[in-house]
């Protein structure tokens, strides 16, 4: 986006103002002074500004009509409105004898319901702060066990901890994002939180808001079908029987993609071996 804006500025700066512009402005001021000698300096300034604006607007519109690439560049510049945003709220690191942590915590801005906005932001901050504290406690226990079983302080390596977020989609109606925590001690300690917000109605979106009351049937049928399709690739392996997919839990993890579709997410090891990582299914 920075490059696009920079190109746009260069095109803007390259627009040639006609030589007649200065004459038009000066003529407008002189005519105004003849007819209104007692008008204030402020009014003369206003007339000059208005004249420049009118002439330049004509040039700008003419440029859009004659310069296709410039018009296309303008069309790609986002309109600044009341759309919700996801920004970094806290960004810091912890380097101790227990953990090496990179912490990046987001916050939502732009909701018309500020109470809901604050509630969501407070929840995210408190959850992530707790997750880091728990990681430190686990790291301490691990270090003590490591030393007790013959390890040395010199050989011990701090646990890697990461907290970050990812914006999945945002438009005038919804914003969808995830906040996740990972630590190298064990993948079972990884945790992802999903946030899907209805900007228009100021509420958290539940799965039935999008897929209806029969969402479980809709999701189960779609996931079963997609798993069978993926199995056609011999590199894709899914657990069978009790360990395999046997229908979604009551409240599945999901986010909304850029096409407005629900994406169901299964944790690593939940329905497939670890090398398959998290499994995602777009529900059409």
Steps between C-alpha positions, in 0.01 A plus 500: 500500500790738575635448147156563350460822693851608403425434131173686535678799652752504216219502246327772696818712509552448126165656407579814302304808604405709192678834457159660493435405864689794651331743260158360589567531873640854469213608277248363748663693786515827303136476398405428857701802627333732249153393604566462870777734610374496855509122531743358750833338424352172619237511226761561229692199624186291493423597140854416392487160669164422344629595156803278533286212624255527210773515236704222658192281537443534128859400433472203741181372334649547155805302608280216626316493168813506282752308711380142547786390728449801727128429524570137588743609772237729651244219501732282710546753779278391793225733615554620853184439699380353826630152419636305796876454534730253673807666646792392717431596861805347675824400333788391721753224572602303808847350523574317824658179615155339463349628175576688181169661414372721221165651595274685260146565627236664277206727567187577301412857407214655311198326655209735564429314825799607710396280794515192280829619352651544846364165619661316208832681539510440875422132448780458245753679718414305816501166317838558342650634822381185677636276224846655533491462877403133467782446250748647749369269773533196274850609400600525867369149571677367194829663597481365854432151367786538251747596774367227734566234238862595443477800268706812558423870499749547217329245277144611568330693221202731565160399363391694191161669540313696236175696512372651177187562296373481144225698331290262291255745346342841548230695318217740580302225673742265673851460630653158561838425657690254715735542795736213572763388749773246435784360706777259411462290814206308351255558215216402732544834675429695180171686507308699240208734570253592228318832481221566251321831553185639339592868457151603386314353796786518752508138610716189495402278207398147592513213251122478472482870410658406168410137432164480677365267765602188306863613488630173649348291221622746238855501635520124561392416147744750350797387712435129436491566127816712501693247708420228247614730220827575678563131561537457125845650547712223654693759701188596691419275793208539740433307819233230488247372753471672836807710429370620166237755407165403647315827468577844637486594861217730606700820457758448224795728442436716195581823327352687205716524189521784250219348296267504801515121537522313830830314543495220758837435666620181671802517730823324419469127586122532540400302189834444326869438579716793605673539164159589352485799734164670564227397260269764354175444311312769313126445532331587171 
